[in-house]
Structures are given as C-alpha cells and as structure tokens.
C-alpha cells in the first residue's frame, strides 16, 4: 500500500513528554523518517493543528504567574516570560521555537486511531495513513479524555453544563449561580475566578485535603512519587495528582477562602431542571454546572493491544508496558509533571535502544 510508511520508533503526541522523547531519539542517532528509510529512524505524530500540546487549550486567565513558569525542554533554556501573559500563548510559542530549532520530524494534525501488533512490528493506523514500527512511545496526555460523571437527572437540567476543558473565562458567568464540582487544582482555580463575578457553590465527593506549610520536594515529593510508582507498577488505574499530594494554599486558594468560596458542600444527590438536590433534600437553584472533575489518560487507540489488566489499569515498569515492552507510556503515572515528562522521554529512548541492540546481537 502506498500509504504505509516505516519508522523504527513512532512517538504519539508532541507535548512536553513527546518533545523530550524526540530530542533524545535524535541525540541517540535516530534520523527523520520523513527524510530517509536508512538506519534507525523516528517520527512524531501529533493530533493538534499547532505546537503547544494541551497548553494551547488552557483558559485565558491561567497566566504564567499561576503555572510557576515553564520547565525547560531538554537541551534548551526556558524563555523569559511575562508573568501576566496567558500560558496558552507563552508555552506554545516556546514549544514551536523548540521544534523549529531542533528540526524535529513532526507531522500534524495526524490522529492515531489504533495500534495493532503484527509479528515483531507494531502497526500504527492514523487518519493520514499507516506506519509500521518497532516501538511506540505514547505521549498523548489526558486533555482529550475529560472525565464527565454520569449523574442522575443530568439530561433534565435546563441550564448549562460544561467541563474544565470548555472553560474560557469567568466573565461568561457574571451574575449567575454556578455549581463547581471537583476537588482538584483546576476546580479551586476556576472556583476562585468565578466567585468574583457570580454566586458559587462548591461540591466535592470527599473533604479536600489542604497541605499546611511549604511543599517539600525532597521529602513529600519523593514519597508521592513512590506511591504513584507503586500504583502504576501494580496496574492500578491512575488517580488525580491531588489525591496523592493534597492541595497547596496557593494565592488563589487563599483568595477563594477569604472570599468565602471554599465552603465545601457534600455532593448533591441528583440534578433537576432548575438546580441540584442537596444531600439534605433541599433544592439549590443554579444556572450553570461546571464539572471540574479532571481527566484520564487518552489511551483508547491502544485498546486493540489488550494492555489493561483485571483492575482496569495498565501495568508499567519505568516507562515500559509490562504486557508489551515495545510500548512506552510517558507523561503517565509518575511522569505526569513537566520534570517527570522530560526524564521519562530520556528513559524510554534508552530502553528502546537497549531493545534494538539486543535484537541485533541475537
């Protein structure tokens, strides 16, 4: 078939983790599969129409002061940015410059629909043709897989429902009554913003856990990573970041508390046309329900490989999928942070080189 192409390694996704993997593949001597079929080659397939990964979709009020700057991509310095600039502008600009300076072989927009096994090779099917490869580095993140709870009566609600990924700014909720559902970082950020211009009601399944004092990377951070590693190695389904770390008293969290917006309510029992039915049986009228309920890893294109275990998760050791070591998951589990994503990209490439060298030696 004319639309079947070959690359030794296919990287899926061009966010922080995918760019890290691409950098380290090039550094280890892999050539662009767009330019040659000789030797070891690689290609990056990105579903987005432009550089920036999920950052290009963040809400405009999420500025660089809130995200604490940009962690440098491998081999590059982080740019000097205006702390008041929206992260959806600053980070994609940085990623675009990096892609250009490193001359990375990225194809976009290319949507990977499935990955199959065919003997020693993997077959990556996309909306722009098929790639046959020896290894896949999956760096698809979570942004395209929002978690939307199925809730009794949701279909009857006469107001507006939206997820975090659909949030643009608080201005659209001015003067409204807004239920914010979720106990994570994005929930608190958006609750604080919306509470400036609207009447808000905060709902979570369990009491949020706020950390007193400063987060200590060398102690608390290490303990958190060890817990996440234990979960992914056991193949337990991934949890939200704050379920491991707790919530920090950031400036926006403090501002929300001072405004009285952090008065948490237990989850409502059902949704009705005019509002939500509280746990105590009363009805709270609301105009909007914002589901700040997080995301899950976007991995449905790997379903044909049957990587999930009886727990519903995918067991991973380092970056290798236990059920198929040709597949590496990065920006997953302990490497969800920008720092972890960089390290995972390097580790995945090192393991792939080891696998390929072993094949040659055999």
N, C-alpha and C positions, 0 to 999 in steps of 0.2 A: 504493500500500500504506500502511495506517495506521501501520505500524511503521517507515517510512522518515522520517528526520529530516535536517535540514540544518544545517551549521555551516561557516563559512569555513575554520576550522582545527580539526582533531581532534588532540589530544595523547593519546598512548597511554602510560600509566604516570604514577604520581604519587609517584615518589621525588624525590630532590634535583633531578635534571635536569628532570623533568616539572613540578615546582612552580616552578622557575625560569622555564621557558617560559610557564607560565600567568600568572605575575606580570608578565612583560614584555608578553604579549599584552594583558592588562588595562591596563597602563600606556600602551600604544600605541592605546588606544581601542576595543579589541575588547570587545563585550558578551557576556553569558552567552547561549549558545544554548538554555539551559533556560528563559530568560525572554522572549526575543524572536527574531524572524526578520528583523528590520530591520537594515540596515547589516552591518558586519563582526562576526562572532560566533565564539565558540570554546567547546569543551567538552573536559573531561579524562575519559578512560575508564580506570579503574583496576581491575585484576583482584583486588586484595586486598580483604578484607572490612573493613579498618580502615586509618587513616593509618599511615605509617611506612615504606613501601617494604620493601625487603629487611631493614631493621634489625629489624623486629618478629619475624623468624625466627632471629636470631642466637642462639648458645648463651648460656646464662645467665651463665656465668663470664666472658664478654667484657665487662669493665667499662669505664666511661668513662676510666679511667686508661690502659687499654690502647689505646683508639682515639684518644687525644690530644684529647678534647673534640669539640664539634660545630662545624663550619664554618657560619657564619651563612647563612641563606637570604636572597635579595635583598630589600632594604628592611627587614630585621629584624636585631635583635641576637641573638647566641647566648645561650641561657639560662645562668644559673649552675647548675652541676650538681654533685652529689656524685660524686667520682671513684670511689667504691666501688659506685655504682649500675650495674646491668646496662644496657648500651647498648640492649638490646631494650625497655627501659622508658623511658629518658630521651629517645632520639631520636624514637620515635613520638609521645610526648607533645608534643614541640616541633613536630613536623610537624602534628599535629592542631590545636594552637593557631594555627599559621600559616594553615592552611586556613580556619579559622573567622574569623580577623581580616581576612584578605584577601577573604573571601566568594568563593571560587573555585568555579566550576561543575564539580564533580567527581561523577561517577556511579560507584558501586561496590556490590557487586562486578560488574564487567562484563568478560567475557572476549572479546577480539578474536580471531576465528578466521581471518580472511583480509582482505586488502586487494586490490582489483582496480582496474584503470583502465577508465573508461568515458568516452571522449572527453576533454574538458578536466577532468572531475571524477574523483575517486577514490571508490571505494565501500568503506566500512569495515563489514564484517559482524561482528556480535557475537552472543552468546547472549541479548541483550536488544534485538535489532532492528538496523536498518541506518542508517548515517549516510553521507550524500553530502557531499563536502567538496572544497575547492580545494587543500588541503595537509595533510600528515600530519607531525607531529613525533613521532618514535618515541623513547620514553624507557623501554623495557622492561627495561633492565639485563641481568643474567646469572643471577640467583638461581634462576629457574625452568628453567634449562638446564644442569644439572650434567654435567660430563664424567666418564663412567664407562667406563674402558678395558675392552675385550673381552680377557679373558686366558685362556690355555689352562687348562682344568680348573676354572674358577671355579664352574661349576654343580655340581661334586662336593664342594665344601667343606662340612664338617659343622658348622662354627662359624657365626659371624655376620659378615656383610659390611654396611657402611654407608658413606655418603658424608658429607663435611663438613656438608652441609645437614641431615643427620639427627642430628648430634651434639648432645647436650644437656649432659652434664657428665661429668667423669672418674669420678664415683662408680660409674657403671654398669659400669666395667671393673675395679673393685678386685679384686686378687688374680689377674687373668687375664694371659695372654700375648697382647700386641697388636702386630700389624704395622701401622705407619703408613706409607702410601705417598704421596709427594709432596714437592716441594722448595720450596713457596711459604710465604707468611706464615702462612696458616691451619694448614698442616702443622706448622710449628715451634711455633705457639701450642698446638695440641692435643697435640702430642708432649710438650711440657713439662708440661702439666697431667696427662696420663695417666701419665707416668713417675713421678709422685709416689706413685701407688697401684697401679701394675701394672708388669710386666716388658715393656719396649717394644723393638721392632726397627724401625729407620728405613730405608726403601728409597726411592731416587730413581734416575731414568734416567741422570742425569749428576751430577757433583760440584756441590753447591750453591756459589754464589759469595757469600761474605760480604764486605761492604764494611768496610774498616778506617777508623776515624775518623768524623767527623760528615758526614752528608749535606749537601751544599751546594746549596740550591735555585737559586742564581743561576748556577751553573756546571754541575754534574752534572744538575740538574733540567732546565735548558734543553736540554742535549744529549740527554737521554732523550726529551723532547717532540718534538724534531726527528726523532729516529729513528722514533717512533710515527707522526708525521705522514707521513713518507716511506712507511711501510708502508700506511697507510690510503688514501693518495692513489694508490698503485700497486694497491690492491685485494688486497693480501696478507692472508690470514686472520689475525685478531688473535691475539696471543700473551699470555701471562700478564704481569702487571706486573713480577714479579721477573726475568723473562727480560730485561727492559730495565734494571732498576735494581740487581739484586742484593739480597741480604738484609742488613739492618742488624743490628748487635749490640745489639738491644733488651734490656731487662732479662729478658724471658722467654727469649730466645735464650741469654743468658749463664747463666741459671739452668739451662737444659737442658744446656748444655755442662759446667757444674760438676757436674751430676748424672751425667754420662757418657751422656746420652741422645742426644747429637748424633754418635754413632758411625755414620756413614752406611754402608749396605751397598749393593752394586750390585743392580739389580732381579733378583728371583727369576725362574726360567725357566718355572715353571708352579705352579698351585695344586693341592694334593691334599687328600683328605678331612680329614687331620689337621694340615695345615700347608702350608708353602711349600717348594718345591725350590730351593735356593740355586744361584747361578751355579757354585759349585764341586762341585755334585752332591749335597751333604748335604741332609738334611731338617730344617727348623726347625719344631717343633710350635707352632702358635698357635691361640688360641681366637677371635680377632677380627681382621678385616682392615678397617682404616679407610682408605678411598680419599679422601685429601685432595688430589685431582687437579684441582681448580679447576672453572671454569665457562666457558661460551661465550655470546656474545650471543644473547638469546632473540629470534630474528627469523623463525621459521618462518611466521608469519602474513603475511609479505611475499613468500613464495615465488612466488605467482601473478604477481608483477610481473617476475620473471626479472631480478633486480638483480645476481645473482652473476656473476662473470667466470670465465674458464677456470682461474684459480688457486683458485677456491672462495671468494674473499672478495668484499666489496662495496666498490668504489672510492668514496671520499668526499673531497670538497674542502671545507674548512671543516666545515660540517655537512651540506651538500647531497650527495645521492647522485648521482654522475656520470651514471648511466643514467636517472635520473628526478629532476630538481631539485625536483619537488613534494614529495619525501620528504626529511626531515631526520633524521639519526641523532644523538642527543645522549646523553651518558653512554656514549659509544662511542669507542674509539681513544684519542686524547689527552685526551678529556673524561671519562674514567672516574673521575677523582678528584672529590671534592666541590667543590673550587675550579674545576676544569675544567668540571664539570656546570653550575655557575652561569653561567659565561661562555658556554658553548655554548647555553644556553637563550636568552640575550640575542641571540647571533649568529644563531641560527635564526630568531627573530622578525624581526630586522632584514632578513634575506634574503627572508622571506615578504612583508613589507610592500613591499619593492622590487619583487617579482614581481607583486603585486596592483596596485601603482601603474602598472607598465608595461602591464598589461592594460587599465587604464582609459584610459591615454594613447594606446593603439594605435588 
